[in-house]
Amino acid sequence: MHPIEYLRYLARADDAPTEWLIPEAADALRGLIGDHQALVTGCRKLLEHHALRGPMWWLCGHVLVARDPWAVIDDLVDTFVSDPTRLHLSLALADVDLDTPAAPRVLDATLAAPAGVVVADVGSTWSSRAGTDDETRPIWIVAGVGTVVPGEIFATVVEGASSHDRHRRFEMLDTASIVRVIRADGISGAEALRAGPDVSFIPELLARG
């Protein structure tokens, strides 16, 4: 299959897990190396449909500015598949009694920035059940490799996503509600989201044409 055709297929894979999607997208982008405009177009197509997946911004952003895209793609895939974030989470939860009312609510971030965090929709157990014990429990955010993006990207994506039905399975949290953040480099408070994004701001990826 031609790389462009495969990218179109991946762009439509709304329900695909990010763990599968990122390595597959990397393979498709490999086929466009050497044609910068085609690479930009392919990245924009992926991001048009997967804008709330931080790792997709991370992948595309690093590939577009790389001096050696071949080596960078291989390194990115290796970094993504060996992400130690889950190990840090397991260690953090080892001494936590999850059956107590004070146990943390652990939510997976799909996109994060200093202004907020987008999490996979947790349905009525999060924002829709006012007054339940869930709302009094501390929030832990799991932000794996590539999840934290620059504020410019976050603001644009969240504003645009509100009008698209395909993003209905996601919710946004204010960082003020977050007690702990688990990232690839360890565990800290919400200030970790201000420590720096996983990818630089690439205006070319936000351009429309």
N, C-alpha and C positions, 0 to 999 in steps of 0.2 A: 504494500500500500504506500502511495506517495506520502511524504511527511505532512503536506498540507491537508490531505484527506484525513490522515490520522489525527491531526490536530483538531479538525472539525468534529471528528468523532469524540475526542476527549473533551472538547468544549461543551458538548451536549450531555456529557456524563454527569449530570447534576447530583445523582445519588451515589456516585463512586466515592469510596473512602479516600481521604487525602493521602493516607499511607501508600495506597496503590497509585493514585493519580500523579503524584510528583515524579516518581521514577519514570513512569510512562511518558509524561510530558517532556522530561529531559531527553528521552530517547528520540522523540519526534523532533525536538528542537535541534538535535545533532544533525539531522538531515538538511537543515537550513543554514548551517554555518558556511560562511563565505558569501552569502547574499544578505547583507544587513537589512535591506528593506523587507525582504521576506521574513527575516527573523523578527523584526519589529511587528509586522502584520500578524505573524503567528502568536506572538506574546499577547498582543492586544486582543486577539480572538479568544485566547484562553482566559484572560482577565475579565473580558466582557461577561463571561458566564460564571467565573469562579472568583469574583472580586472580593468576596468575604473570606477567602482562604489566604491567610498571610503567607504561607510557604510558596504559593504560586507567584506572589510579588517578589519574594526572596529569590526564587529560581530565575525568573525572567530578568529581574534587575541585575543580578550578578552576571548572567550570561551576556547581556547587552553591552556591558562596559568592560568585559574581559579582553585582555590582550591575546590570551590563548584560550578561546572558548572551549576547545576540546578538553583540555586539562581541567578547566574550571567546572565543566559539567560533571566530569567524573568525580571531582572532589566534593561537589555539592551533593551528589547522590550518596556518596559514602558518608558524608556528614549527616544527611537526613535519615538514612536507614540505621545509623548507629547512634541516634539521638539518645542520650542518657537521661532525659527528663523523667521518664517513667520510673527509672531506678531511683532517682532522687525522691520522687513521690512515695514510692514503696518504703524507703527508709524513713521518710517523715511520718508516715502513717503507722509504722511498726509499733510505736508505743501509745497509739491513740485508741481509746475505747470508742468504737464507732456506734455503739448502742446507747450512748448517753445523749441527752438533749443538747449538750455543748459540743458534740462532735461536729467537725467542719463539714460544710457542703463543698465537695470537690467538683469543679466545673471545668470543662475543656474549652479553652479559648481557641477560636478559629482565626481571629484577627485582634490585635491589641496595639495600643498607643497610650501616651500619657493621658489623653482625654477620656479613654474608656476602653471597654473590652467587649467584643462580640463573642457570644458563646452559642453552642448548639442549643436549640430550643429544648428546654427541660419541662415544657408543658405547664400544667397547673401546679406543679410542685414548687415553682419559683415565684414568678411575679403575680400570678393570678389568684393566689390563696392568701389574701390579706389576713393577718392575725394568727397565722399558723406558727407552729414552732420553727418551721423552716426559715422564716424570716428573721428569727433571732439567732440563728446559728452563724458562726463565722464562715466567711467565704474564702475558699482557697481556689486559686486559678492556676491551671496547668497550661503553660505557654511553651510549647515545644519549639524546636528549631524552625526559624523563619517566621514565627507568628507575629513578632513585634515589628511594626512598620512605622515610617515617618508620619508625623501628624498631618501633613498635607494629603497623603494617601488616605489615611483613616477618615478625615473629614469629608473628602470627596466621595469615597466609597459609601460611607454611612448615609450621606445625603441622597445619593443616587439609589441605594438599595431600598429605601423606604417605599419607593413607588413600584418595585418589582415583586410580583407575586412569588417568584421562585425563591425569594429570600425569606419567605414567611417562617421557615423553620429555625430562624436565628433570633436571638434577643441581645440587647445591649445593656451592659452594666456600667454604672459610674465607678471610677476607681476608688471613690471614698468608701464603698461598701466592701472593698477587698482587704483582707487581713494578711494573706500570704500569697506569694507568687512563686511557682516552681518553674524554673527554666533549665536549659541545658547546663548552665554553669552553677546551678545550685538553688538554694532556697533563700528567699528574702521577703521583705514587705512589698507593698505596692510601689514603693520608690524604684523597684527594679524596672518598671515600665518607663521610667524617665532616664534610665541609665544609657540609653542609646538603642536605636532600632537595629534589626538584623540585616537591613539593606538600606542603601542610600536612596534618597528621593530621585527618581528618574522621570523628569517631565515628559519625556517621549512616550512613556507608557500610558500617560493620562490623555495624550493628544487624541483628537478625533479627526478622522479624515476619510 
